[in-house]
Amino acid sequence: MIIDFHTHSFSDRIAEKMRMKIDYHALFTTLKQSCGIMFPYTDGTLEGLRTNMRANGIDISVVLNIATKASQHEVVNNYAYELNKYNDLVSFGSVFPSAPSAMDELDRIAALGIPGIKLHPDYQGFFVDDESLFPLYEKISSLGLITVFHCGHDLGLYSPCHCSPQRLSRILDVLTSPVVAAHFGGFMLWEDVLEHLAGKNIYLDTSFSYGRLAPCFARQIIQAHGFEKILFGTDTPWSGAKEELAYLKNLGLDAYELGCILGNNACQLFGIDE
């Protein structure tokens, strides 16, 4: 089984707005200006994601959307609930951490059966190790929710980096339910991943690595951290499933290690019968 632990799918309304700004068959004009040469591999819709999954042999995709303002998290979580009705999707919710209703929304997420949340400290405007967030982390832990953090730099945003590996390492005694650090633990901060996260009780996903992270460095992180805590991810539509799968399969892992990263580790995390 192959589980892609890091994808995005947007409602038709949001996807249409994206297409108005972006020529799907060329480059995203906005992202070209802020991110360099970068283009989408799907049209951003649910059907686009599922078609891409079928084309690349992916059995389940984890959909990660975020609430970028306080008024969004209820809508984001309702969408996640609807996506979880599909047997090939596991959709996470989100909260806007500074919203007065964030704690109540976490309760609602758990009641809806949504298994986790995605937080993006850069887009949501908080430093991951800010002690004012600790009650939120304690609440997440008490509910047993999985938390995926964008970790490292974001190509579309300026500094500072709100979730560096070092900062993230400081909350692991507070946020005790499963934590996943996206982009091999910290996009463009991989030396810091080795220093601050390797070997700790945290998962790293492999998303957005093709053409960006040197394979020798990826192998070093996997060896230092342990393949049992690595989750395959693509960051669809911002990276290609075909390319990310090929990247992972060419790291020189043995069949058992590869199978764990591609799906077995995620199965154990979700309690899915492999």
Secondary structure, 3 states (H helix, E strand, C coil): CCEEEEECCCCHHHHHHHHHHECCCCCEHHHHHHHCCCCCCCCCCHHHHHHHHHHHCCCEEEEECCCCCCCCHHHHHHHHHHHCCCCCEEEEECCCCCCCCHHHHHHHHHHCCCCEEEECHHHHCCCCCCHHHHHHHHHHHHHCCEEEECCECCCCCCCCCCCCHHHHHCCCCCCCCCEEECCCCCECCHHHHHHHCCCCCCEEECCCCCCCCCHHHHHHHHHHHCHHHEECCCCECCCCHHHHHHHHHCCCCCHHHHHHHHHHHHHHHHCCCC
